[in-house]
Amino acid sequence: MFSATHPKRTDSLNTRLPVEMETRHDKDQLPPTLSHHTEDPQEAEWNKFILKLVETRQQNGEDLDGGELIGASAFGQEGSSGRQKTETLTRLVVGGIPMKLRHPLWMELSSTQAMMQPDTYEHFLKIGEDDDPAEMEAILKDVPRTLTTKYDFYSGKGFQRLKDLLVAFVAKYPSLGYTQGLNTIAGYLLLAIPSEEDAFWVLCNVVENFFPPDYFSRADAMVSPLADNTLLRQYVKELMPQVQKHMDELGILPGHTVPMKWFFTAFSSALPETVLMRLWDIWLCIPNQKQYLFAFALALIAQNTAEILECEDSSSFFSYMDSKIKLPEDPEKLTELMKQAWKIAKKLGDGVAVRRADEVESTKAGMNLENRLRRRRTQSLEVLVDRDEEAGAGTSI
């Protein structure tokens, strides 16, 4: 598969298929996505790819105990062979990562391992338990409502893990605090990554590096999601003018182009697990795909164009976008949707980040102006009330 030639495999090489490797976790502690594993059509190809990489790395004298399953960070230094590996890896990721491989691959390919620090999770968990009671109350309220309709795991021991992860996260980012929606992201992370500490670091990485700065900030609550929606509307106008025209006719404001939860929870509150995991495979594991959420949103709108155009008013539009949007059930059709989003992402390029930043500033300025006007109206009303009270008091005297 690769350009280099290799001698015959030695007996010391682990010949077991990667997806059949024994997990380091107690099976009784695993979520159903891992303990009730079913065959994945991608497994055979992933096994072949990873075993070849392991063989190559061993013969090159590389240390395979460094935490990296495939050593993708070195591909860029390997010339044509590295480019070939990158192309194969990209194709496999777009086609979907087997569930048992998501833990090590999400950790490695999202560069989460590079930011991990020993004992940090335990430190923040310990100080977080004595943190703001209001934050703890909000977490304890949301945890029992996370993914309960789908997974018995969370109604038992999984709740404690999710609570601990969120408590440690809030302690690490006191300026952000706890925001509703983080529980769903963290909940799905724990389905693929049963280690609380590893899932904690992926969540930290996602918030720090895969969302714009201050996306979850309490000081600028909902500014970025509103800006994302407004920017998405601009792309809809450019790529699907007929849909944009219909939204205008229905009176759909740019800030409500799609449900806020699409971007605010990285689609974790909007998609079934099978689709969400495929989306996150690409978002987390392929370089320069932080705009992929935008591309996927546009691909969803494009796929549902006919149904959107049939909406007769804003109520039917919001209802459809919130809970009735059409998603492919067949794995091959789902892959086609991912590929369509992939093509859109290439078309969007790096311009998303620049336009996003501009839209955030514009949205923030607009919200500040609205708040100032609201305060002025309130103050004017208070002055009028005071004058009326004074006039009434003078009359009674």
Residue pairs with C-beta under 8 A, 6 or more apart in sequence:
1 48
1 49
1 52
1 84
1 88
2 52
2 56
2 81
2 84
2 85
3 80
3 81
3 84
4 56
4 81
6 55
6 56
6 59
7 59
9 15
9 55
10 58
12 58
13 54
13 55
13 58
14 54
15 51
17 43
17 47
17 51
18 46
18 47
18 50
18 51
18 69
18 101
19 40
19 43
19 46
19 47
19 98
19 100
19 101
21 100
23 30
23 34
23 100
23 194
25 34
25 194
25 195
27 35
29 157
29 194
30 194
31 151
31 153
31 158
31 190
31 191
31 194
32 151
32 152
32 153
33 99
33 191
33 192
33 273
34 99
34 100
34 191
34 192
34 194
37 99
37 100
40 96
40 98
40 99
41 331
42 92
42 95
42 96
42 97
42 98
43 98
45 92
45 95
46 92
46 97
46 98
46 101
49 70
49 88
49 89
49 92
50 69
50 70
50 101
53 70
53 71
53 85
54 64
57 64
57 71
58 64
62 71
67 107
67 108
67 113
68 108
68 113
69 101
69 104
69 105
69 108
70 89
70 105
70 108
72 85
72 86
72 89
72 108
72 109
74 82
75 82
75 83
75 85
75 86
75 89
76 82
76 86
78 85
90 286
93 109
93 281
93 282
93 285
93 286
94 281
94 282
94 286
94 335
94 338
94 339
94 342
95 335
96 277
96 278
96 281
96 331
96 335
97 105
97 106
97 277
97 281
97 285
99 192
99 277
102 192
102 193
102 277
102 281
103 192
103 193
103 194
103 195
103 198
105 285
106 112
106 192
106 193
106 202
106 280
106 284
106 285
107 113
107 193
107 198
107 201
107 202
109 284
109 285
109 286
110 202
110 205
110 206
110 210
110 284
110 285
111 205
111 209
112 198
112 201
112 202
112 204
112 205
115 201
115 204
115 205
115 208
116 201
120 172
121 168
121 196
121 197
121 200
121 201
122 197
124 167
124 168
124 169
124 171
124 172
125 164
125 167
125 168
125 171
127 171
128 167
128 168
128 170
128 171
129 136
129 167
131 167
131 170
131 171
131 174
132 170
132 177
135 170
135 177
135 178
136 167
138 178
138 180
139 163
139 166
139 167
139 170
139 178
139 183
140 163
142 180
142 183
143 159
143 162
143 163
143 166
143 183
144 155
144 159
145 183
146 154
146 162
146 183
146 184
146 187
147 154
147 184
147 187
147 188
147 191
148 154
148 155
150 273
151 158
151 191
153 191
154 162
154 187
158 190
161 190
161 196
162 183
162 186
162 187
162 190
164 196
165 186
165 190
165 196
165 199
165 200
165 203
166 178
166 182
166 183
166 186
168 200
169 178
169 182
169 186
169 200
169 203
169 204
169 207
170 176
170 177
170 178
172 204
173 204
173 207
173 216
175 217
175 218
175 219
176 207
176 216
176 217
176 218
177 218
179 216
179 218
179 221
181 261
181 264
181 265
181 268
181 269
182 203
182 207
182 216
184 265
184 268
184 269
185 203
185 206
185 265
185 266
185 268
186 199
186 203
187 268
188 268
188 273
188 276
188 277
188 280
189 199
189 202
189 203
190 196
190 199
191 273
192 277
193 199
193 202
202 284
206 266
206 284
207 215
207 216
209 290
210 266
210 283
210 284
210 290
211 224
211 266
212 224
212 353
212 356
212 357
212 360
214 220
214 223
214 224
215 224
215 225
220 364
222 260
222 264
223 360
223 363
223 364
223 367
224 360
224 363
225 260
225 263
225 264
226 255
226 260
226 363
226 367
227 356
227 359
227 360
227 362
227 363
227 364
228 263
228 294
228 356
228 359
229 254
229 255
229 256
229 257
229 258
229 260
229 263
230 254
230 255
230 257
230 359
230 362
230 363
231 294
231 352
231 355
231 356
231 359
232 257
232 258
232 294
232 297
232 298
233 244
233 247
233 254
233 257
234 254
234 355
235 294
235 298
235 348
236 243
236 244
236 247
236 257
236 298
236 301
237 244
239 298
239 302
239 344
240 298
240 301
240 302
240 305
242 305
242 309
243 301
243 305
243 308
243 309
246 308
246 309
246 311
247 257
247 308
247 317
250 311
250 313
250 314
250 317
251 314
252 314
252 317
255 363
256 318
258 297
258 301
258 321
259 270
259 318
259 321
259 322
261 269
261 270
262 270
262 293
262 297
263 293
263 297
266 280
266 283
266 293
267 276
267 279
267 293
267 296
268 276
271 279
271 327
272 327
274 334
275 327
275 334
278 334
278 335
278 338
279 292
279 293
279 296
279 338
282 289
282 292
282 338
282 341
282 342
283 289
283 290
283 292
283 293
286 292
288 350
289 345
290 353
291 345
291 348
291 350
291 352
291 353
292 341
292 342
292 345
294 345
294 348
294 352
295 341
295 342
295 344
295 345
295 348
296 338
296 341
298 341
298 344
299 337
299 340
299 341
299 344
300 325
300 327
300 337
301 308
302 340
303 326
303 328
303 337
303 340
304 320
304 325
304 326
307 320
307 324
307 325
307 326
308 317
308 320
308 321
311 317
311 320
327 334
327 337
328 334
328 336
328 337
